[in-house]
Amino acid sequence: MGKYQLVKLTPQHVEVFYTRNLAEGVTAFTVRMCHKVLRQALHDALRLGLVYRNVAVLVKPPRSQSREIRFYTEEQARTLLGRCGR
């Protein structure tokens, strides 16, 4: 996104940036953190009169992908506890 002037930045530019990052293996959590930083930076730019709108508020960041919760079997738990000196 660095090639665009702030006043010419659109929600579509932001969405493409997020989509490309996700496609390149960046986690949804990291993209959401980028969204948070961008939204705040554009908020500050709006307050200073450098842009006329905050395009980041018009874009939804990606949702976190839920992970399957895995539990130890009884045997694995015993092995772990045995190695911990219990």
N, C-alpha and C positions, 0 to 999 in steps of 0.2 A: 504493500500500500504506500510505501515511501515515495513512489514516483508521482503520486497525485498531490496537488495543492489542497490544503485543507478546505478551502471554499468550494472545490470541485469534487470532493469526496462524496460518494453516494452510498445509500444502504446496500446497493448491489455490489459495490467494491468490497464492502465489509463482508458480505455473505460469501463472495468468491474467495476472499482471504481465509475465512474460517473453513470453507469446504476444501480448499487446497491443503491447508494444514492437516486436517483430519485424514485426507487421502494419503498424505506423506507419512502418516503414523503418529502425528502429535495427538496426545490424549485429549478427550473432551474436557477434562478438568483443566488442562493447560490452556486450551482455547477459551474456556470460560474465564480464566484469570486474565488472559489477553483482552477479552471483552470488557472486563471490569476496569482495567487500566485505560483502555481506549475511551470508554464511556466517561470516565472521570477527566481524562485529558481534554476531550471535546467539550465537556461541561465547563472546564476552566477557560477554554478558548472562546466559548460562547459568552461567558461572563466578561471576558476582556474585549469582546467585540471583534474577534478574529474570524468567527464563522457566524452564520445567521441561524443555524440549527445544529443540533447534536444528532447526527445520523445514526450513531450507535444505539440510541434508545429505540430506533425503529427496527432493529435487528434482534432476533431471538438467538441467544447463544445455544450451542448444542447441549443436549441433555446428557447427564452422566449415564454411562452404560452400566447396568447392574451386573454384578458379578455373582456367580454361583457360590454359595457358602458351602464349604466342605468341612466335615467334621472328622476327627480322628476316630478310628475304630478302637475298640477296647484294647486290642493288642498294641496298636500304635501308641495309645495313651500310656500303657504300662511301660513300654520301651522308653518313651520320653521321660517319664517319671524316674525310671531306673537309671537313666543316664544323668539325671539331675541330682542323683545321690539320695533319693528318698527311699 
